[in-house]
Amino acid sequence: MGGGLDRRGVLQGMAAAGVAGALGTGSASGQAKAPALFVSHGSPMVALDTDAYPRALKSFGEGVSTAKALVVVSAHWETPGEVRVTTSERPPLVYDFHGFPNALYQLRYAAPGAPSLATDVVGRLNSAGLRAVADGERGLDHGAWVPLLHTFPRATLPVVQVSMPLGASAADIARMGEVLRPLRQEGVLLMGSGGIVHNLRRVNFRQKDASPEPWAQSFDTWVANKLEARDFTGLQSWLDAPNATLAHPRAEHLLPLYFVLGAALPEDRITPVFEGFHHGTLSMRSFALRA
């Protein structure tokens, strides 16, 4: 995540107009801060569910009146080298899963894109030394559109997705959230989508409501305690947690957590959205940061 193209001209222009102006929604002056949201997105089958987890996402979305757009980091988009940012006016959906019921592939989430906001995101990241480029082809993967389908079902908020650099550390992803944090003041909800515990080799696919495995519960509890203590720096040392490598054989599903924590403000309250497990090992813990 080294230095890159200097986009100060773009950044200065966007800063003068504000993201709200770039989206055609007027001045951002005096606007309440949009929240930051972390969701554990679970199985793609969540898209078809109507139980407590999707209801919790819907309830959260109904309580958000300040958001004018969304910037999403998902566990399912890692890119070698630079950060990539979707610039499509109508981002397609990526059905990046196999072997599921046909009904899942028929689902649509027709949210608009936000090319001006995407350009601003690219500029901010580059100006901070985090090499970023525009991507006009890539759509929204299921880590983005599945939770959004329940959270904002009307699909009216523009969505920009941002990749994670392959091999990035927790501190690297937190830095991305820190750089984009000012967008919250302009009505942009920053969202990370991954999973607090994610080991597909240990998932009980036969029983969605299986009791959580002790090793999965212990890691989830460690994260919950760190969040409650606002020990965001300590959370970056996740390999010191109990059963860390069992909870995450790879870190990609945990890393979006740090994007959200990097976007935290001192006045934020940590608001639970959902707590619980699916399939015995998938922690669905989700929460918001709200000023």
Contacts in CASP RR format, 6 or more apart in sequence:
PFRMAT RR
TARGET T0000
AUTHOR 0000-0000-0000
METHOD contacts of the structure
MODEL  1
MGGGLDRRGVLQGMAAAGVAGALGTGSASGQAKAPALFVSHGSPMVALDT
DAYPRALKSFGEGVSTAKALVVVSAHWETPGEVRVTTSERPPLVYDFHGF
PNALYQLRYAAPGAPSLATDVVGRLNSAGLRAVADGERGLDHGAWVPLLH
TFPRATLPVVQVSMPLGASAADIARMGEVLRPLRQEGVLLMGSGGIVHNL
RRVNFRQKDASPEPWAQSFDTWVANKLEARDFTGLQSWLDAPNATLAHPR
AEHLLPLYFVLGAALPEDRITPVFEGFHHGTLSMRSFALRA
1 83 0 8 1.000
1 129 0 8 1.000
1 130 0 8 1.000
1 131 0 8 1.000
1 165 0 8 1.000
1 168 0 8 1.000
1 172 0 8 1.000
1 175 0 8 1.000
2 129 0 8 1.000
2 130 0 8 1.000
2 131 0 8 1.000
3 126 0 8 1.000
3 129 0 8 1.000
3 130 0 8 1.000
3 131 0 8 1.000
4 126 0 8 1.000
4 129 0 8 1.000
4 131 0 8 1.000
5 126 0 8 1.000
5 131 0 8 1.000
6 126 0 8 1.000
6 127 0 8 1.000
7 122 0 8 1.000
7 123 0 8 1.000
7 126 0 8 1.000
7 127 0 8 1.000
8 127 0 8 1.000
10 119 0 8 1.000
10 120 0 8 1.000
10 122 0 8 1.000
10 123 0 8 1.000
11 120 0 8 1.000
11 123 0 8 1.000
11 124 0 8 1.000
11 127 0 8 1.000
14 22 0 8 1.000
14 116 0 8 1.000
14 119 0 8 1.000
14 120 0 8 1.000
14 123 0 8 1.000
18 27 0 8 1.000
18 28 0 8 1.000
18 186 0 8 1.000
19 28 0 8 1.000
19 68 0 8 1.000
19 69 0 8 1.000
19 116 0 8 1.000
19 117 0 8 1.000
19 120 0 8 1.000
19 183 0 8 1.000
19 186 0 8 1.000
19 187 0 8 1.000
19 188 0 8 1.000
20 26 0 8 1.000
20 27 0 8 1.000
20 28 0 8 1.000
20 31 0 8 1.000
20 68 0 8 1.000
20 186 0 8 1.000
20 187 0 8 1.000
21 27 0 8 1.000
21 28 0 8 1.000
22 114 0 8 1.000
22 116 0 8 1.000
22 117 0 8 1.000
22 120 0 8 1.000
23 68 0 8 1.000
23 69 0 8 1.000
23 114 0 8 1.000
23 116 0 8 1.000
23 117 0 8 1.000
23 158 0 8 1.000
25 68 0 8 1.000
28 185 0 8 1.000
28 186 0 8 1.000
28 187 0 8 1.000
31 66 0 8 1.000
31 185 0 8 1.000
31 186 0 8 1.000
31 187 0 8 1.000
32 66 0 8 1.000
32 187 0 8 1.000
32 291 0 8 1.000
33 66 0 8 1.000
33 184 0 8 1.000
33 185 0 8 1.000
33 187 0 8 1.000
33 265 0 8 1.000
33 291 0 8 1.000
34 64 0 8 1.000
34 66 0 8 1.000
34 67 0 8 1.000
34 68 0 8 1.000
34 183 0 8 1.000
34 184 0 8 1.000
34 186 0 8 1.000
34 187 0 8 1.000
34 188 0 8 1.000
34 189 0 8 1.000
34 190 0 8 1.000
35 64 0 8 1.000
35 66 0 8 1.000
35 67 0 8 1.000
35 184 0 8 1.000
35 189 0 8 1.000
35 271 0 8 1.000
35 288 0 8 1.000
35 289 0 8 1.000
35 290 0 8 1.000
35 291 0 8 1.000
36 184 0 8 1.000
36 189 0 8 1.000
36 190 0 8 1.000
36 191 0 8 1.000
36 260 0 8 1.000
36 263 0 8 1.000
36 264 0 8 1.000
36 268 0 8 1.000
36 288 0 8 1.000
36 289 0 8 1.000
37 60 0 8 1.000
37 151 0 8 1.000
37 189 0 8 1.000
37 190 0 8 1.000
37 191 0 8 1.000
37 192 0 8 1.000
37 260 0 8 1.000
37 273 0 8 1.000
37 286 0 8 1.000
37 287 0 8 1.000
37 288 0 8 1.000
37 289 0 8 1.000
38 191 0 8 1.000
38 192 0 8 1.000
38 193 0 8 1.000
38 194 0 8 1.000
38 256 0 8 1.000
38 257 0 8 1.000
38 260 0 8 1.000
38 286 0 8 1.000
38 287 0 8 1.000
38 288 0 8 1.000
39 57 0 8 1.000
39 147 0 8 1.000
39 151 0 8 1.000
39 191 0 8 1.000
39 192 0 8 1.000
39 193 0 8 1.000
39 194 0 8 1.000
39 273 0 8 1.000
39 286 0 8 1.000
40 194 0 8 1.000
40 195 0 8 1.000
40 196 0 8 1.000
40 198 0 8 1.000
40 274 0 8 1.000
40 282 0 8 1.000
40 283 0 8 1.000
40 284 0 8 1.000
40 285 0 8 1.000
40 286 0 8 1.000
41 74 0 8 1.000
41 75 0 8 1.000
41 142 0 8 1.000
41 143 0 8 1.000
41 146 0 8 1.000
41 147 0 8 1.000
41 193 0 8 1.000
41 194 0 8 1.000
41 195 0 8 1.000
42 194 0 8 1.000
42 195 0 8 1.000
42 198 0 8 1.000
42 278 0 8 1.000
42 282 0 8 1.000
42 284 0 8 1.000
43 278 0 8 1.000
43 279 0 8 1.000
43 282 0 8 1.000
44 97 0 8 1.000
44 100 0 8 1.000
44 104 0 8 1.000
44 142 0 8 1.000
44 146 0 8 1.000
45 100 0 8 1.000
45 101 0 8 1.000
45 104 0 8 1.000
46 53 0 8 1.000
46 54 0 8 1.000
46 146 0 8 1.000
46 147 0 8 1.000
46 150 0 8 1.000
46 278 0 8 1.000
47 104 0 8 1.000
47 107 0 8 1.000
47 142 0 8 1.000
47 146 0 8 1.000
47 149 0 8 1.000
47 150 0 8 1.000
48 101 0 8 1.000
48 103 0 8 1.000
48 104 0 8 1.000
48 107 0 8 1.000
52 274 0 8 1.000
53 274 0 8 1.000
53 278 0 8 1.000
53 284 0 8 1.000
54 150 0 8 1.000
56 273 0 8 1.000
56 274 0 8 1.000
56 286 0 8 1.000
57 147 0 8 1.000
57 150 0 8 1.000
57 151 0 8 1.000
57 273 0 8 1.000
57 274 0 8 1.000
57 286 0 8 1.000
58 150 0 8 1.000
58 151 0 8 1.000
58 153 0 8 1.000
60 151 0 8 1.000
60 273 0 8 1.000
60 288 0 8 1.000
61 151 0 8 1.000
61 152 0 8 1.000
64 189 0 8 1.000
66 187 0 8 1.000
66 189 0 8 1.000
67 157 0 8 1.000
67 187 0 8 1.000
67 188 0 8 1.000
67 189 0 8 1.000
68 157 0 8 1.000
68 158 0 8 1.000
68 186 0 8 1.000
68 187 0 8 1.000
68 188 0 8 1.000
69 114 0 8 1.000
69 117 0 8 1.000
69 157 0 8 1.000
69 158 0 8 1.000
69 159 0 8 1.000
69 160 0 8 1.000
69 187 0 8 1.000
69 188 0 8 1.000
69 189 0 8 1.000
70 111 0 8 1.000
70 148 0 8 1.000
70 152 0 8 1.000
70 157 0 8 1.000
70 158 0 8 1.000
70 159 0 8 1.000
70 160 0 8 1.000
70 188 0 8 1.000
70 189 0 8 1.000
70 190 0 8 1.000
70 191 0 8 1.000
71 117 0 8 1.000
71 121 0 8 1.000
71 160 0 8 1.000
71 161 0 8 1.000
71 162 0 8 1.000
71 180 0 8 1.000
71 183 0 8 1.000
71 188 0 8 1.000
71 189 0 8 1.000
71 190 0 8 1.000
71 191 0 8 1.000
72 140 0 8 1.000
72 144 0 8 1.000
72 148 0 8 1.000
72 159 0 8 1.000
72 160 0 8 1.000
72 161 0 8 1.000
72 162 0 8 1.000
72 191 0 8 1.000
72 192 0 8 1.000
72 193 0 8 1.000
73 161 0 8 1.000
73 162 0 8 1.000
73 163 0 8 1.000
73 164 0 8 1.000
73 173 0 8 1.000
73 176 0 8 1.000
73 191 0 8 1.000
73 192 0 8 1.000
73 193 0 8 1.000
73 255 0 8 1.000
73 256 0 8 1.000
73 259 0 8 1.000
74 141 0 8 1.000
74 143 0 8 1.000
74 144 0 8 1.000
74 161 0 8 1.000
74 192 0 8 1.000
74 193 0 8 1.000
74 194 0 8 1.000
74 256 0 8 1.000
75 143 0 8 1.000
75 164 0 8 1.000
75 193 0 8 1.000
75 194 0 8 1.000
75 195 0 8 1.000
75 198 0 8 1.000
75 252 0 8 1.000
75 253 0 8 1.000
75 255 0 8 1.000
75 256 0 8 1.000
76 94 0 8 1.000
76 96 0 8 1.000
76 141 0 8 1.000
76 142 0 8 1.000
76 143 0 8 1.000
76 144 0 8 1.000
76 252 0 8 1.000
77 84 0 8 1.000
77 138 0 8 1.000
77 141 0 8 1.000
77 161 0 8 1.000
77 163 0 8 1.000
77 164 0 8 1.000
78 163 0 8 1.000
78 164 0 8 1.000
78 165 0 8 1.000
78 166 0 8 1.000
78 167 0 8 1.000
78 252 0 8 1.000
79 163 0 8 1.000
79 164 0 8 1.000
79 165 0 8 1.000
79 166 0 8 1.000
80 165 0 8 1.000
80 166 0 8 1.000
81 131 0 8 1.000
81 165 0 8 1.000
81 166 0 8 1.000
82 131 0 8 1.000
82 132 0 8 1.000
82 133 0 8 1.000
82 165 0 8 1.000
83 125 0 8 1.000
83 130 0 8 1.000
83 131 0 8 1.000
83 132 0 8 1.000
83 133 0 8 1.000
83 162 0 8 1.000
83 163 0 8 1.000
83 164 0 8 1.000
83 165 0 8 1.000
83 176 0 8 1.000
84 132 0 8 1.000
84 133 0 8 1.000
84 134 0 8 1.000
84 135 0 8 1.000
84 138 0 8 1.000
84 162 0 8 1.000
84 163 0 8 1.000
85 118 0 8 1.000
85 121 0 8 1.000
85 122 0 8 1.000
85 125 0 8 1.000
85 132 0 8 1.000
85 133 0 8 1.000
85 134 0 8 1.000
85 135 0 8 1.000
85 160 0 8 1.000
85 161 0 8 1.000
85 162 0 8 1.000
85 163 0 8 1.000
86 113 0 8 1.000
86 118 0 8 1.000
86 135 0 8 1.000
86 136 0 8 1.000
86 138 0 8 1.000
86 139 0 8 1.000
86 140 0 8 1.000
86 159 0 8 1.000
86 160 0 8 1.000
86 161 0 8 1.000
86 162 0 8 1.000
87 115 0 8 1.000
87 118 0 8 1.000
87 119 0 8 1.000
87 134 0 8 1.000
87 135 0 8 1.000
87 136 0 8 1.000
87 160 0 8 1.000
88 113 0 8 1.000
88 115 0 8 1.000
88 136 0 8 1.000
88 137 0 8 1.000
88 138 0 8 1.000
88 139 0 8 1.000
89 112 0 8 1.000
89 113 0 8 1.000
89 115 0 8 1.000
90 110 0 8 1.000
90 112 0 8 1.000
90 113 0 8 1.000
91 111 0 8 1.000
91 113 0 8 1.000
91 138 0 8 1.000
91 139 0 8 1.000
91 140 0 8 1.000
91 159 0 8 1.000
91 161 0 8 1.000
92 139 0 8 1.000
92 140 0 8 1.000
93 107 0 8 1.000
93 108 0 8 1.000
93 109 0 8 1.000
93 139 0 8 1.000
93 140 0 8 1.000
93 142 0 8 1.000
93 145 0 8 1.000
94 138 0 8 1.000
94 139 0 8 1.000
94 140 0 8 1.000
94 141 0 8 1.000
94 142 0 8 1.000
95 104 0 8 1.000
95 105 0 8 1.000
95 142 0 8 1.000
96 141 0 8 1.000
96 142 0 8 1.000
97 104 0 8 1.000
97 142 0 8 1.000
107 149 0 8 1.000
109 140 0 8 1.000
109 145 0 8 1.000
109 148 0 8 1.000
109 149 0 8 1.000
109 155 0 8 1.000
110 155 0 8 1.000
111 140 0 8 1.000
111 145 0 8 1.000
111 148 0 8 1.000
111 152 0 8 1.000
111 155 0 8 1.000
111 156 0 8 1.000
111 157 0 8 1.000
111 158 0 8 1.000
111 159 0 8 1.000
112 156 0 8 1.000
112 158 0 8 1.000
112 159 0 8 1.000
113 158 0 8 1.000
113 159 0 8 1.000
113 160 0 8 1.000
114 158 0 8 1.000
114 159 0 8 1.000
114 160 0 8 1.000
117 158 0 8 1.000
117 160 0 8 1.000
117 183 0 8 1.000
117 188 0 8 1.000
118 134 0 8 1.000
118 160 0 8 1.000
119 134 0 8 1.000
120 183 0 8 1.000
121 132 0 8 1.000
121 160 0 8 1.000
121 162 0 8 1.000
121 180 0 8 1.000
121 183 0 8 1.000
122 132 0 8 1.000
122 133 0 8 1.000
122 134 0 8 1.000
123 132 0 8 1.000
124 179 0 8 1.000
124 180 0 8 1.000
124 182 0 8 1.000
124 183 0 8 1.000
125 131 0 8 1.000
125 132 0 8 1.000
125 176 0 8 1.000
125 179 0 8 1.000
125 180 0 8 1.000
126 132 0 8 1.000
128 175 0 8 1.000
128 179 0 8 1.000
130 175 0 8 1.000
130 176 0 8 1.000
130 179 0 8 1.000
135 163 0 8 1.000
138 161 0 8 1.000
139 161 0 8 1.000
140 148 0 8 1.000
140 159 0 8 1.000
140 161 0 8 1.000
141 161 0 8 1.000
143 193 0 8 1.000
143 194 0 8 1.000
144 159 0 8 1.000
144 161 0 8 1.000
144 191 0 8 1.000
144 193 0 8 1.000
147 191 0 8 1.000
147 193 0 8 1.000
148 155 0 8 1.000
148 159 0 8 1.000
157 189 0 8 1.000
162 176 0 8 1.000
162 180 0 8 1.000
164 173 0 8 1.000
164 176 0 8 1.000
164 252 0 8 1.000
164 255 0 8 1.000
164 256 0 8 1.000
164 259 0 8 1.000
165 172 0 8 1.000
168 255 0 8 1.000
169 236 0 8 1.000
170 235 0 8 1.000
170 236 0 8 1.000
170 238 0 8 1.000
170 251 0 8 1.000
170 254 0 8 1.000
170 255 0 8 1.000
170 258 0 8 1.000
171 236 0 8 1.000
171 258 0 8 1.000
173 255 0 8 1.000
173 256 0 8 1.000
173 258 0 8 1.000
173 259 0 8 1.000
174 232 0 8 1.000
174 236 0 8 1.000
174 258 0 8 1.000
174 259 0 8 1.000
174 261 0 8 1.000
174 262 0 8 1.000
175 262 0 8 1.000
176 259 0 8 1.000
176 262 0 8 1.000
177 190 0 8 1.000
177 258 0 8 1.000
177 259 0 8 1.000
177 260 0 8 1.000
177 262 0 8 1.000
177 263 0 8 1.000
178 262 0 8 1.000
178 263 0 8 1.000
180 188 0 8 1.000
180 190 0 8 1.000
180 263 0 8 1.000
181 190 0 8 1.000
181 262 0 8 1.000
181 263 0 8 1.000
181 264 0 8 1.000
181 265 0 8 1.000
183 190 0 8 1.000
184 190 0 8 1.000
184 263 0 8 1.000
184 265 0 8 1.000
184 291 0 8 1.000
190 259 0 8 1.000
190 260 0 8 1.000
190 263 0 8 1.000
191 260 0 8 1.000
192 256 0 8 1.000
192 257 0 8 1.000
192 259 0 8 1.000
192 260 0 8 1.000
193 256 0 8 1.000
194 253 0 8 1.000
194 254 0 8 1.000
194 255 0 8 1.000
194 256 0 8 1.000
194 257 0 8 1.000
195 253 0 8 1.000
195 254 0 8 1.000
195 256 0 8 1.000
195 257 0 8 1.000
195 282 0 8 1.000
195 283 0 8 1.000
195 284 0 8 1.000
195 285 0 8 1.000
196 219 0 8 1.000
196 220 0 8 1.000
196 223 0 8 1.000
196 247 0 8 1.000
196 254 0 8 1.000
196 257 0 8 1.000
196 283 0 8 1.000
196 284 0 8 1.000
196 285 0 8 1.000
197 216 0 8 1.000
197 219 0 8 1.000
197 220 0 8 1.000
197 247 0 8 1.000
197 248 0 8 1.000
197 277 0 8 1.000
197 281 0 8 1.000
197 282 0 8 1.000
197 283 0 8 1.000
198 247 0 8 1.000
198 248 0 8 1.000
198 253 0 8 1.000
198 254 0 8 1.000
198 282 0 8 1.000
198 283 0 8 1.000
199 216 0 8 1.000
199 246 0 8 1.000
199 247 0 8 1.000
199 248 0 8 1.000
199 249 0 8 1.000
199 281 0 8 1.000
201 249 0 8 1.000
202 213 0 8 1.000
202 216 0 8 1.000
202 246 0 8 1.000
202 281 0 8 1.000
203 279 0 8 1.000
203 280 0 8 1.000
203 281 0 8 1.000
203 282 0 8 1.000
204 210 0 8 1.000
204 279 0 8 1.000
204 280 0 8 1.000
204 281 0 8 1.000
205 279 0 8 1.000
207 279 0 8 1.000
207 280 0 8 1.000
208 278 0 8 1.000
208 279 0 8 1.000
209 278 0 8 1.000
210 277 0 8 1.000
210 279 0 8 1.000
210 280 0 8 1.000
211 277 0 8 1.000
211 280 0 8 1.000
212 220 0 8 1.000
212 276 0 8 1.000
212 277 0 8 1.000
212 280 0 8 1.000
212 281 0 8 1.000
212 283 0 8 1.000
213 280 0 8 1.000
213 281 0 8 1.000
215 242 0 8 1.000
215 243 0 8 1.000
215 246 0 8 1.000
215 247 0 8 1.000
216 243 0 8 1.000
216 246 0 8 1.000
216 247 0 8 1.000
216 277 0 8 1.000
216 280 0 8 1.000
216 281 0 8 1.000
216 283 0 8 1.000
217 277 0 8 1.000
218 242 0 8 1.000
218 243 0 8 1.000
219 241 0 8 1.000
219 242 0 8 1.000
219 243 0 8 1.000
219 244 0 8 1.000
219 246 0 8 1.000
219 247 0 8 1.000
219 283 0 8 1.000
220 247 0 8 1.000
220 277 0 8 1.000
220 283 0 8 1.000
220 285 0 8 1.000
222 241 0 8 1.000
222 242 0 8 1.000
223 235 0 8 1.000
223 238 0 8 1.000
223 241 0 8 1.000
223 257 0 8 1.000
223 285 0 8 1.000
224 275 0 8 1.000
224 285 0 8 1.000
226 232 0 8 1.000
226 234 0 8 1.000
226 235 0 8 1.000
227 235 0 8 1.000
227 270 0 8 1.000
227 287 0 8 1.000
228 270 0 8 1.000
230 270 0 8 1.000
232 261 0 8 1.000
232 262 0 8 1.000
232 264 0 8 1.000
235 257 0 8 1.000
235 258 0 8 1.000
235 261 0 8 1.000
236 258 0 8 1.000
238 244 0 8 1.000
238 248 0 8 1.000
238 251 0 8 1.000
238 254 0 8 1.000
239 245 0 8 1.000
241 247 0 8 1.000
248 254 0 8 1.000
260 289 0 8 1.000
263 289 0 8 1.000
264 289 0 8 1.000
265 289 0 8 1.000
265 291 0 8 1.000
267 291 0 8 1.000
268 289 0 8 1.000
268 290 0 8 1.000
268 291 0 8 1.000
269 289 0 8 1.000
269 290 0 8 1.000
269 291 0 8 1.000
270 287 0 8 1.000
270 288 0 8 1.000
270 289 0 8 1.000
271 287 0 8 1.000
271 288 0 8 1.000
271 289 0 8 1.000
271 290 0 8 1.000
272 286 0 8 1.000
272 287 0 8 1.000
273 286 0 8 1.000
273 287 0 8 1.000
273 288 0 8 1.000
274 284 0 8 1.000
274 285 0 8 1.000
274 286 0 8 1.000
275 284 0 8 1.000
275 285 0 8 1.000
276 283 0 8 1.000
276 284 0 8 1.000
276 285 0 8 1.000
277 283 0 8 1.000
277 284 0 8 1.000
278 284 0 8 1.000
END
